Amino acid sequence: MKTIEIIDNLEKNKITVDEAVEEILKYKEEDLPQKNAKFLKIKVTDGEEGKKINIPPLPLGLVSGLTSFGLLVGAKFSDDKDLKKINRKDLKEVFDELKKHPPFKLVDVVDESDGTVVEIYTK
């Protein structure tokens, strides 16, 4: 069983925490894939019509640069004091850290009123 499957089973209460730990410890560190994330992927599924909106994977470097630029421009033209407090270097560090780790899901939101699903993950 892959680590992500173990975590999913734990989240769905199919296994206990002790069983999850035992399964994860069966793997040797070198057996696990060490491919680092390079992209940010966003998927939206409309709950009412079932339409899927797939945004192509965006390179993390591009997302980091565009976010930094957007904050710079936004801070100049906005009166929002909180926006001006965001340090662009800290934001760059966040994206640099994402690049150091294997792909994982960042956001998984389900609107229970209509079933719309938003997923954001690294790839």
DSSP file (Angstrom, degrees, kcal/mol; ACC not computed):
  #  RESIDUE AA STRUCTURE BP1 BP2  ACC     N-H-->O    O-->H-N    N-H-->O    O-->H-N    TCO  KAPPA ALPHA  PHI   PSI    X-CA   Y-CA   Z-CA
    1    1 A M              0   0    0      0, 0.0     2,-0.1     0, 0.0     0, 0.0   0.000 360.0 360.0 360.0 133.4    0.0    0.0    0.0
    2    2 A K     >  -     0   0    0      1,-0.1     4,-2.2     4,-0.0     3,-0.2  -0.383 360.0-113.4 -74.5 155.9    1.3    3.4   -0.9
    3    3 A T  H  > S+     0   0    0      1,-0.2     4,-2.4     2,-0.2     5,-0.2   0.885 117.5  53.1 -57.6 -41.3    1.7    6.1    1.8
    4    4 A I  H  > S+     0   0    0      1,-0.2     4,-2.3     2,-0.2    -1,-0.2   0.876 108.7  50.3 -64.8 -36.1   -1.0    8.3    0.2
    5    5 A E  H  > S+     0   0    0     -3,-0.2     4,-2.6     2,-0.2    -1,-0.2   0.889 109.1  52.1 -66.5 -38.8   -3.4    5.3    0.3
    6    6 A I  H  X S+     0   0    0     -4,-2.2     4,-2.2     2,-0.2    -2,-0.2   0.926 110.9  46.9 -62.5 -44.8   -2.5    4.7    3.9
    7    7 A I  H  X S+     0   0    0     -4,-2.4     4,-2.6     2,-0.2    -2,-0.2   0.902 111.7  50.9 -65.4 -40.8   -3.3    8.3    4.8
    8    8 A D  H  X S+     0   0    0     -4,-2.3     4,-2.0     2,-0.2    -2,-0.2   0.921 110.8  48.7 -61.6 -43.3   -6.5    8.2    2.8
    9    9 A N  H  <>S+     0   0    0     -4,-2.6     5,-2.9     1,-0.2     6,-0.9   0.877 111.7  49.8 -64.0 -37.4   -7.6    5.0    4.7
   10   10 A L  H ><5S+     0   0    0     -4,-2.2     3,-1.5     3,-0.2    -2,-0.2   0.918 109.6  50.8 -65.8 -43.1   -6.7    6.7    8.0
   11   11 A E  H 3<5S+     0   0    0     -4,-2.6    -2,-0.2     1,-0.3    -1,-0.2   0.853 111.1  48.4 -63.0 -34.9   -8.7    9.8    7.0
   12   12 A K  T 3<5S-     0   0    0     -4,-2.0    -1,-0.3    -5,-0.2    -2,-0.2   0.329 114.8-118.5 -87.9   8.0  -11.7    7.6    6.2
   13   13 A N  T < 5S+     0   0    0     -3,-1.5    -3,-0.2     2,-0.2    -2,-0.1   0.767  77.7 128.1  60.8  28.6  -11.3    5.7    9.5
   14   14 A K  S   <S+     0   0    0     -5,-2.9     2,-0.3    -6,-0.2    -4,-0.2   0.737  76.4  23.8 -82.0 -24.3  -10.7    2.4    7.7
   15   15 A I  S    S-     0   0    0     -6,-0.9    -2,-0.2    -9,-0.1    -1,-0.1  -0.929  85.0-112.6-135.3 161.3   -7.5    1.9    9.7
   16   16 A T     >  -     0   0    0     -2,-0.3     4,-2.2     1,-0.1     5,-0.1  -0.383  32.4-107.0 -86.9 169.9   -6.3    3.1   13.1
   17   17 A V  H  > S+     0   0    0      1,-0.2     4,-2.6     2,-0.2     5,-0.2   0.911 121.5  52.6 -61.8 -42.8   -3.4    5.4   13.6
   18   18 A D  H  > S+     0   0    0      1,-0.2     4,-2.2     2,-0.2    -1,-0.2   0.897 109.6  48.4 -61.6 -40.4   -1.2    2.6   14.9
   19   19 A E  H  > S+     0   0    0      2,-0.2     4,-2.4     1,-0.2    -1,-0.2   0.891 111.1  51.0 -66.5 -38.7   -2.0    0.5   11.8
   20   20 A A  H  X S+     0   0    0     -4,-2.2     4,-2.6     2,-0.2    -2,-0.2   0.926 110.5  48.2 -63.7 -45.1   -1.1    3.5    9.6
   21   21 A V  H  X S+     0   0    0     -4,-2.6     4,-2.5     1,-0.2    -2,-0.2   0.920 111.5  50.8 -61.4 -43.6    2.2    4.0   11.4
   22   22 A E  H  X S+     0   0    0     -4,-2.2     4,-0.7    -5,-0.2    -1,-0.2   0.912 111.6  47.2 -61.3 -43.5    3.0    0.3   11.1
   23   23 A E  H >X S+     0   0    0     -4,-2.4     3,-0.7     1,-0.2     4,-0.5   0.913 112.7  48.6 -64.9 -42.9    2.2    0.3    7.3
   24   24 A I  H >< S+     0   0    0     -4,-2.6     3,-1.2     1,-0.2    -2,-0.2   0.893 107.0  55.9 -65.5 -39.1    4.3    3.5    6.7
   25   25 A L  H 3< S+     0   0    0     -4,-2.5    -1,-0.2     1,-0.3    -2,-0.2   0.681  92.5  72.0 -69.0 -16.2    7.3    2.1    8.7
   26   26 A K  H << S+     0   0    0     -4,-0.7    -1,-0.3    -3,-0.7     2,-0.2   0.812  85.7  82.1 -66.0 -29.4    7.3   -1.0    6.4
   27   27 A Y  S << S-     0   0    0     -3,-1.2     2,-0.3    -4,-0.5     3,-0.0  -0.518  78.1-135.7 -77.8 142.5    8.7    1.2    3.6
   28   28 A K    >>  -     0   0    0     -2,-0.2     3,-1.4     1,-0.1     4,-0.8  -0.734  24.5-116.4 -90.5 149.4   12.3    2.0    3.4
   29   29 A E  G >4 S+     0   0    0     -2,-0.3     3,-0.8     1,-0.3    -1,-0.1   0.867 115.3  52.5 -54.6 -40.4   13.2    5.6    2.7
   30   30 A E  G 34 S+     0   0    0      1,-0.2    -1,-0.3     4,-0.0     4,-0.1   0.687 100.2  63.4 -73.8 -16.0   14.8    4.7   -0.6
   31   31 A D  G <4 S+     0   0    0     -3,-1.4    -1,-0.2     2,-0.1    -2,-0.2   0.739  88.0  84.8 -76.3 -22.7   11.7    2.7   -1.7
   32   32 A L  S << S-     0   0    0     -3,-0.8     2,-0.1    -4,-0.8   -30,-0.0  -0.579  93.4-103.8 -82.2 140.6    9.6    5.9   -1.7
   33   33 A P        -     0   0    0      0, 0.0    -1,-0.1     0, 0.0    -2,-0.1  -0.389  27.1-165.2 -64.2 137.9    9.7    8.1   -4.8
   34   34 A Q        +     0   0    0     -4,-0.1     2,-0.4    -2,-0.1    -2,-0.0   0.078  37.0 139.1-112.0  22.2   11.8   11.2   -4.3
   35   35 A K        -     0   0    0      1,-0.1     2,-0.2    68,-0.0    65,-0.0  -0.547  47.4-137.0 -70.2 123.5   10.5   13.1   -7.3
   36   36 A N        -     0   0    0     -2,-0.4    64,-0.1    66,-0.2    63,-0.1  -0.489  21.8 -98.4 -83.8 152.8   10.1   16.8   -6.3
   37   37 A A        +     0   0    0     64,-2.9    -1,-0.1    61,-0.5    64,-0.1  -0.409  41.0 167.8 -68.7 141.7    7.1   18.9   -7.3
   38   38 A K        +     0   0    0      1,-0.1    22,-2.6    -2,-0.1    23,-0.4   0.500  57.7  47.3-126.8 -16.7    7.5   21.2  -10.2
   39   39 A F  E     -A   59   0A   0     20,-0.3    84,-2.2    21,-0.1     2,-0.5  -0.857  62.8-136.6-130.7 160.2    4.0   22.3  -11.0
   40   40 A L  E     -AB  58 122A   0     18,-2.8    18,-2.8    -2,-0.3     2,-0.4  -0.985  25.7-164.9-114.5 127.4    0.8   23.6   -9.4
   41   41 A K  E     - B   0 121A   0     80,-3.4    80,-2.4    -2,-0.5     2,-0.4  -0.938   6.1-167.8-118.9 134.7   -2.4   22.0  -10.7
   42   42 A I  E     -AB  55 120A   0     13,-0.6    13,-2.0    -2,-0.4     2,-0.4  -0.985   6.5-179.9-124.1 127.7   -5.9   23.4  -10.2
   43   43 A K  E     -AB  54 119A   0     76,-2.7    76,-3.0    -2,-0.4     2,-0.4  -0.993   3.9-173.4-127.7 134.4   -9.1   21.3  -10.9
   44   44 A V  E     -AB  53 118A   0      9,-2.3     9,-3.6    -2,-0.4     2,-0.5  -0.995   4.1-166.8-126.7 131.4  -12.6   22.5  -10.4
   45   45 A T  E     -AB  52 117A   0     72,-2.7    72,-2.4    -2,-0.4     2,-0.5  -0.975  20.5-134.4-119.1 119.9  -15.7   20.2  -10.9
   46   46 A D     >  -     0   0    0      5,-3.2     4,-1.8    -2,-0.5    70,-0.1  -0.592  12.4-155.5 -72.7 121.7  -19.1   21.9  -11.1
   47   47 A G  T  4 S+     0   0    0     -2,-0.5    -1,-0.2     2,-0.2    68,-0.1   0.825  86.6  47.9 -71.3 -32.7  -21.4   20.0   -8.8
   48   48 A E  T  4 S+     0   0    0      1,-0.1    -1,-0.2     3,-0.1    67,-0.1   0.925 129.1  19.4 -76.7 -45.3  -24.7   20.9  -10.6
   49   49 A E  T  4 S-     0   0    0      2,-0.1    -2,-0.2     0, 0.0    -1,-0.1   0.585  95.5-128.7-102.2 -12.9  -23.7   20.2  -14.2
   50   50 A G     <  +     0   0    0     -4,-1.8     2,-0.2     1,-0.2    -3,-0.1   0.610  51.6 156.0  75.0  11.6  -20.7   18.0  -13.6
   51   51 A K        -     0   0    0     -5,-0.1    -5,-3.2    -6,-0.1     2,-0.5  -0.482  33.6-142.5 -72.6 141.4  -18.5   20.0  -15.8
   52   52 A K  E     -A   45   0A   0     -7,-0.2     2,-0.6    -2,-0.2    -7,-0.2  -0.896   8.8-161.6-107.5 133.6  -14.7   19.8  -15.2
   53   53 A I  E     -A   44   0A   0     -9,-3.6    -9,-2.3    -2,-0.5     2,-0.7  -0.947  11.2-173.3-112.9 109.6  -12.4   22.8  -15.5
   54   54 A N  E     -A   43   0A   0     -2,-0.6   -11,-0.2   -11,-0.2    -2,-0.0  -0.905   8.2-160.4-107.6 112.2   -8.8   21.6  -15.8
   55   55 A I  E     -A   42   0A   0    -13,-2.0   -13,-0.6    -2,-0.7     3,-0.1  -0.775  33.4-107.3 -86.3 131.2   -6.3   24.4  -15.7
   56   56 A P  E     -     0   0A   0      0, 0.0   -14,-0.1     0, 0.0   -16,-0.1  -0.191  46.7 -84.5 -56.8 150.6   -3.0   23.1  -17.2
   57   57 A P  E     -     0   0A   0      0, 0.0   -16,-0.2     0, 0.0    65,-0.1  -0.342  46.1-148.1 -57.9 132.7   -0.2   22.5  -14.7
   58   58 A L  E     -A   40   0A   0    -18,-2.8   -18,-2.8    -3,-0.1     5,-0.0  -0.896  20.7-109.8-106.1 130.9    1.6   25.8  -14.0
   59   59 A P  E  >  -A   39   0A   0      0, 0.0     4,-2.3     0, 0.0     3,-0.4  -0.332  22.8-130.2 -58.0 136.1    5.4   25.7  -13.2
   60   60 A L  H  > S+     0   0    0    -22,-2.6     4,-2.5     1,-0.2     5,-0.2   0.844 107.9  56.4 -58.3 -34.8    5.9   26.6   -9.5
   61   61 A G  H  > S+     0   0    0    -23,-0.4     4,-2.3     2,-0.2    -1,-0.2   0.897 108.4  46.9 -63.4 -40.5    8.6   29.2  -10.5
   62   62 A L  H  > S+     0   0    0     -3,-0.4     4,-2.8     2,-0.2     5,-0.2   0.919 112.5  48.8 -67.1 -44.0    6.0   31.0  -12.8
   63   63 A V  H  X S+     0   0    0     -4,-2.3     4,-2.4     1,-0.2     5,-0.2   0.907 111.8  50.4 -61.6 -41.9    3.3   30.9  -10.1
   64   64 A S  H  X S+     0   0    0     -4,-2.5     4,-2.3    -5,-0.2    -2,-0.2   0.932 113.1  45.2 -61.3 -47.6    5.9   32.3   -7.6
   65   65 A G  H  X S+     0   0    0     -4,-2.3     4,-2.5     1,-0.2    -2,-0.2   0.915 114.6  47.1 -64.5 -44.4    6.9   35.1   -9.9
   66   66 A L  H  X S+     0   0    0     -4,-2.8     4,-2.7     2,-0.2    -1,-0.2   0.878 112.3  50.4 -66.6 -37.5    3.4   36.1  -10.9
   67   67 A T  H  X S+     0   0    0     -4,-2.4     4,-2.3    -5,-0.2    -2,-0.2   0.928 111.8  47.8 -64.7 -44.6    2.2   36.0   -7.3
   68   68 A S  H  X S+     0   0    0     -4,-2.3     4,-2.1    -5,-0.2    -2,-0.2   0.921 113.9  47.0 -61.8 -44.9    5.1   38.2   -6.2
   69   69 A F  H  X S+     0   0    0     -4,-2.5     4,-2.6     1,-0.2     5,-0.3   0.914 111.0  52.1 -63.4 -43.5    4.4   40.6   -9.1
   70   70 A G  H  X S+     0   0    0     -4,-2.7     4,-2.8     1,-0.2    -2,-0.2   0.883 109.9  48.8 -61.4 -39.7    0.7   40.7   -8.3
   71   71 A L  H  X S+     0   0    0     -4,-2.3     4,-2.5     2,-0.2    -1,-0.2   0.900 110.9  51.0 -66.0 -40.3    1.4   41.5   -4.7
   72   72 A L  H  X S+     0   0    0     -4,-2.1     4,-1.2     2,-0.2    -2,-0.2   0.942 116.5  39.4 -62.1 -48.7    3.8   44.3   -5.7
   73   73 A V  H  X S+     0   0    0     -4,-2.6     4,-1.6     1,-0.2     3,-0.2   0.918 115.9  52.0 -68.3 -43.6    1.2   45.9   -8.1
   74   74 A G  H  X S+     0   0    0     -4,-2.8     4,-0.8    -5,-0.3    -2,-0.2   0.885 107.0  52.8 -61.2 -39.7   -1.7   45.3   -5.7
   75   75 A A  H  < S+     0   0    0     -4,-2.5     3,-0.3     1,-0.2    -1,-0.2   0.832 108.0  52.1 -66.5 -31.6    0.1   46.9   -2.8
   76   76 A K  H  < S+     0   0    0     -4,-1.2    -1,-0.2    -3,-0.2    -2,-0.2   0.848 118.9  33.8 -72.3 -33.6    0.7   50.0   -4.9
   77   77 A F  H  < S+     0   0    0     -4,-1.6     2,-0.3    -3,-0.1    -1,-0.2   0.311 106.7  79.4-107.9   8.5   -2.9   50.5   -5.9
   78   78 A S     <  -     0   0    0     -4,-0.8     6,-0.0    -3,-0.3     0, 0.0  -0.869  60.3-150.9-118.8 150.9   -4.7   49.2   -2.9
   79   79 A D        +     0   0    0     -2,-0.3     2,-0.6     4,-0.0    -1,-0.1   0.407  61.8 121.1 -92.5   0.6   -5.5   50.9    0.5
   80   80 A D     >  -     0   0    0      1,-0.2     4,-1.1     2,-0.1     3,-0.2  -0.534  47.8-164.2 -70.8 113.3   -5.4   47.4    2.2
   81   81 A K  H  > S+     0   0    0     -2,-0.6     4,-0.8     1,-0.2    -1,-0.2   0.819  86.3  58.9 -70.4 -30.9   -2.8   47.6    4.9
   82   82 A D  H >> S+     0   0    0      1,-0.2     4,-0.6     2,-0.2     3,-0.6   0.872 101.4  55.3 -65.7 -36.0   -2.6   43.8    5.3
   83   83 A L  H >4 S+     0   0    0      1,-0.2     3,-0.8     2,-0.2    -1,-0.2   0.871 105.6  52.0 -63.3 -36.6   -1.7   43.4    1.6
   84   84 A K  H 3< S+     0   0    0     -4,-1.1    -1,-0.2     1,-0.2    -2,-0.2   0.684 101.7  61.9 -74.2 -17.3    1.3   45.8    2.1
   85   85 A K  H << S+     0   0    0     -4,-0.8     2,-0.3    -3,-0.6    -1,-0.2   0.659  77.1 105.4 -81.8 -16.4    2.5   43.7    5.1
   86   86 A I    <<  -     0   0    0     -3,-0.8     2,-0.6    -4,-0.6     3,-0.1  -0.505  68.1-139.9 -71.1 124.9    3.0   40.5    3.0
   87   87 A N     >  -     0   0    0     -2,-0.3     4,-1.7     1,-0.2     3,-0.4  -0.762   3.6-153.5 -87.3 119.2    6.7   40.0    2.5
   88   88 A R  H  > S+     0   0    0     -2,-0.6     4,-2.1     1,-0.2    -1,-0.2   0.813  94.9  58.4 -63.5 -30.1    7.4   38.8   -1.1
   89   89 A K  H  > S+     0   0    0      2,-0.2     4,-2.0     1,-0.2    -1,-0.2   0.885 104.5  50.6 -67.1 -37.6   10.6   37.1    0.0
   90   90 A D  H  > S+     0   0    0     -3,-0.4     4,-1.7     2,-0.2    -2,-0.2   0.900 109.3  51.3 -64.8 -39.8    8.6   35.0    2.5
   91   91 A L  H  X S+     0   0    0     -4,-1.7     4,-1.9     1,-0.2    -2,-0.2   0.898 108.0  51.8 -64.0 -40.3    6.2   34.0   -0.3
   92   92 A K  H  X S+     0   0    0     -4,-2.1     4,-2.5     1,-0.2    -1,-0.2   0.887 106.3  55.0 -62.7 -38.7    9.1   33.0   -2.5
   93   93 A E  H  X S+     0   0    0     -4,-2.0     4,-2.3     2,-0.2    -1,-0.2   0.878 104.2  54.8 -62.2 -37.3   10.4   30.8    0.3
   94   94 A V  H  X S+     0   0    0     -4,-1.7     4,-2.0     2,-0.2    -1,-0.2   0.947 111.1  43.9 -60.8 -48.2    7.0   29.1    0.5
   95   95 A F  H  X S+     0   0    0     -4,-1.9     4,-1.5     1,-0.2    -2,-0.2   0.871 111.1  54.5 -66.3 -36.2    7.2   28.2   -3.2
   96   96 A D  H  X S+     0   0    0     -4,-2.5     4,-0.6     1,-0.2    -1,-0.2   0.889 108.4  49.7 -62.8 -38.2   10.8   27.2   -2.9
   97   97 A E  H >< S+     0   0    0     -4,-2.3     3,-1.0     1,-0.2     4,-0.4   0.888 105.6  56.2 -67.0 -39.1    9.8   24.8   -0.1
   98   98 A L  H >< S+     0   0    0     -4,-2.0     3,-1.0     1,-0.3   -61,-0.5   0.868 103.8  55.2 -59.9 -34.9    7.0   23.3   -2.3
   99   99 A K  H 3< S+     0   0    0     -4,-1.5    -1,-0.3     1,-0.2    -2,-0.2   0.708 101.1  59.4 -70.0 -20.3    9.7   22.5   -4.9
  100  100 A K  T << S+     0   0    0     -3,-1.0    -1,-0.2    -4,-0.6    -2,-0.2   0.541 100.1  66.3 -85.9  -7.5   11.7   20.5   -2.3
  101  101 A H  S <  S-     0   0    0     -3,-1.0   -64,-2.9    -4,-0.4     3,-0.1  -0.778  89.1 -98.5-117.9 157.2    8.9   18.0   -1.6
  102  102 A P        -     0   0    0      0, 0.0   -66,-0.2     0, 0.0    20,-0.1  -0.270  61.9 -74.0 -64.7 160.4    7.2   15.3   -3.5
  103  103 A P        +     0   0    0      0, 0.0     2,-0.3     0, 0.0    20,-0.1  -0.220  63.5 161.5 -56.9 142.8    3.8   16.2   -5.0
  104  104 A F        -     0   0    0     -3,-0.1    18,-2.6  -100,-0.0     2,-0.4  -0.979  43.2 -90.9-157.6 163.5    0.9   16.5   -2.5
  105  105 A K  E     +C  121   0A   0     -2,-0.3    16,-0.3    16,-0.2     3,-0.1  -0.671  32.2 179.0 -83.1 127.5   -2.6   18.0   -2.3
  106  106 A L  E     +     0   0A   0     14,-2.4     2,-0.4    -2,-0.4    15,-0.2   0.845  69.6  17.4 -91.4 -43.8   -2.7   21.5   -0.9
  107  107 A V  E     +C  120   0A   0     13,-2.5    13,-2.5     2,-0.0    -1,-0.3  -0.996  52.2 171.7-137.4 136.0   -6.5   22.2   -1.0
  108  108 A D  E     +C  119   0A   0     -2,-0.4     2,-0.4    11,-0.2    11,-0.2  -0.812  17.6 171.9-143.3  99.4   -9.5   19.9   -1.4
  109  109 A V  E     -C  118   0A   0      9,-2.8     9,-2.7    -2,-0.3     2,-0.5  -0.924  13.5-169.6-117.7 133.2  -12.8   21.8   -0.9
  110  110 A V  E     -C  117   0A   0     -2,-0.4     2,-0.9     7,-0.2     7,-0.2  -0.985  17.1-144.0-121.5 123.4  -16.3   20.4   -1.5
  111  111 A D    >>  -     0   0    0      5,-3.1     4,-3.1    -2,-0.5     3,-0.6  -0.767  12.1-161.8 -83.6 108.9  -19.3   22.7   -1.5
  112  112 A E  T 34 S+     0   0    0     -2,-0.9    -1,-0.2     1,-0.2     0, 0.0   0.679  81.3  65.7 -70.6 -16.7  -21.9   20.5    0.1
  113  113 A S  T 34 S+     0   0    0      1,-0.1    -1,-0.2     3,-0.1    -2,-0.0   0.884 128.0   2.6 -73.6 -37.0  -24.8   22.7   -1.1
  114  114 A D  T <4 S-     0   0    0     -3,-0.6    -2,-0.2     2,-0.1    -1,-0.1   0.438  98.1-112.9-128.8  -2.4  -24.2   21.9   -4.8
  115  115 A G     <  +     0   0    0     -4,-3.1    -3,-0.2     1,-0.2     2,-0.1   0.599  54.4 161.7  82.7  11.0  -21.2   19.4   -4.8
  116  116 A T        -     0   0    0     -5,-0.5    -5,-3.1   -70,-0.1     2,-0.4  -0.452  22.8-156.4 -65.7 136.2  -18.7   21.7   -6.4
  117  117 A V  E     -BC  45 110A   0    -72,-2.4   -72,-2.7    -7,-0.2     2,-0.5  -0.960  12.3-171.1-120.8 132.2  -15.1   20.5   -5.9
  118  118 A V  E     -BC  44 109A   0     -9,-2.7    -9,-2.8    -2,-0.4     2,-0.4  -0.990   8.4-178.3-121.3 124.3  -12.0   22.5   -5.9
  119  119 A E  E     -BC  43 108A   0    -76,-3.0   -76,-2.7    -2,-0.5     2,-0.4  -0.982   7.3-179.4-123.9 133.2   -8.6   20.8   -5.8
  120  120 A I  E     +BC  42 107A   0    -13,-2.5   -13,-2.5    -2,-0.4   -14,-2.4  -0.995  19.9 152.4-128.7 125.2   -5.2   22.4   -5.7
  121  121 A Y  E     -BC  41 105A   0    -80,-2.4   -80,-3.4    -2,-0.4   -16,-0.2  -0.976  42.5-109.1-149.1 160.8   -2.1   20.3   -5.6
  122  122 A T  E      B   40   0A   0    -18,-2.6   -82,-0.2    -2,-0.3   -85,-0.0  -0.601 360.0 360.0 -88.1 155.6    1.5   20.1   -6.6
  123  123 A K              0   0    0    -84,-2.2   -83,-0.2    -2,-0.2    -1,-0.1   0.307 360.0 360.0-139.8 360.0    2.6   17.8   -9.4
